[in-house]
Each structure stands twice: as structure tokens, then as C-alpha cells.
Amino acid sequence: MTQSITGRDNLPANQPSTNREPFTPWYREPWAWYIVGILMVTFAWGGFQVYTAFTHQDSVVIDDYYKNGKTINQDMTRIDNARSLAVAGILTIDELIGEVRVKMQGSPDAWPEQLKLSFLSPVFKDKDKAITLTRSFGISSIASGTAQPGQNPVYVGQLEALIDGRYYLQLETLDELIPEVGYETGWKITLEAVVSPGTPITLKNPDA
């Protein structure tokens, strides 16, 4: 009995135990790479969102609310003028060459030589377009440059590229904005519409 115990105690120290489980490095475990993959995707997506937030700032947000608020109030004078003069128009865009024509109607004292037409995107500022329209009363009066009594003028301009979709449209006279005073003359039409080349659009201020 004593010899049996002594023989067991004299086993070599470096002899491996038969019941010890084999060791596997972490990088050979599938679940470890699954967790690492989730973390990498999360950090990459977060970094992309931060980059997008700083490089593509929301163009809809206006920095100076006070000044823009005052401008809106000053613009209401020209909008009210357009209503009182019954100024309206029909806008058409040639779907082949992008020519813009606006046939006006109303009772102002005189029609200006030029008007400004703006297409303002409700979402992306880089899609905004503004063109100058020049007055044309038709072939019969081009030589004189004056309108015949009761004739509705037509204003013509040119788009560099066709546009379509929902826009805020602004048709206005080229008046000077006087600081702290506002606009003393002129009129303005503003409305929201779906722009589609070849389809006429009625330009008229919504009822107050």
C-alpha cells in the first residue's frame, strides 16, 4: 500500500493531466469576431453620421431669425400690393429648351421692364434657382417697346437646366430694400406649386 502511494507521488511534474480541456486563442473563436464586427460597423456608421452632420449642414435652418423675420414682414407690403392690384400670371416652361414664359394680368400703373422669378426648394438650398424675366409684348409691339392699351405683357427668361418637383415660387419686381424701412414700391407673388415642364402654373398669391 505504501509503495503504491509513493509511486503516484513520484510522477514527473511536467506530465500533462488527462482531464485538462484544450486551450483555444480568442481570435480563433467565431463569436469573438462576431462581436468585433458589430463594434466596427457601429463605430464606422457613427463616424459617417458625424462627418455628414458637419459637412452637409441643414440648409433649411436660418442663422439670423430676427433679420429674416423683419424681411418677411417687409415683404408682406408687396404681397398686399399684388392682391390689391389683382396681379397674377400663367407660368409655362418649354420642356425642350427650358424657355420660361409668364403671361401677366392685373392693373398696376406700369409694368416693369424686368421681373425676378425664383424657384426655391423646400429641402435643399443648392437646388434653388433664380432667373430674370424680360418684358415682351408680342411681335406687334417689339419695335416700339410699349404695350398696347389693355394688352397683358409676357415676360420671357431662360433656365440653364430643366427643373421639376415641388417648389416655392416667387415672382417679384426688382425693388430696393431700404434698411429699417422696407419696400416702398412694387409687388410680389409667392406660392407653393409642383413644377412640371410643359404644364402651366397659375401664379397668384393665396387669399389672406
C-alpha positions, 0 to 999 in steps of 0.5 A: 500500500505504501509503495503504491502511494509513493509511486503516484507521488513520484510522477514527473511534474511536467506530465500533462493531466488527462482531464485538462480541456484544450486551450483555444486563442480568442481570435480563433473563436467565431463569436469573438469576431462576431462581436468585433464586427458589430463594434466596427460597423457601429463605430464606422456608421457613427463616424459617417453620421458625424462627418455628414452632420458637419459637412452637409449642414441643414440648409433649411435652418436660418442663422439670423431669425430676427433679420429674416423675420423683419424681411418677411414682414417687409415683404408682406407690403408687396404681397398686399400690393399684388392682391390689391392690384389683382396681379397674377400670371400663367407660368409655362416652361418649354420642356425642350429648351427650358424657355420660361414664359409668364403671361401677366394680368392685373392693373398696376400703373406700369409694368416693369421692364424686368421681373425676378422669378425664383424657384426655391426648394423646400429641402435643399438650398443648392437646388434653388434657382433664380432667373430674370424675366424680360418684358415682351409684348408680342411681335406687334409691339417689339419695335416700339417697346410699349404695350398696347392699351389693355394688352397683358405683357409676357415676360420671357427668361431662360433656365440653364437646366430643366427643373421639376418637383415641388417648389416655392415660387416667387415672382417679384419686381426688382425693388430696393430694400431700404434698411429699417424701412422696407419696400416702398414700391412694387409687388410680389407673388409667392406660392407653393406649386409642383413644377412640371415642364410643359404644364402651366402654373397659375401664379397668384398669391393665396387669399389672406 
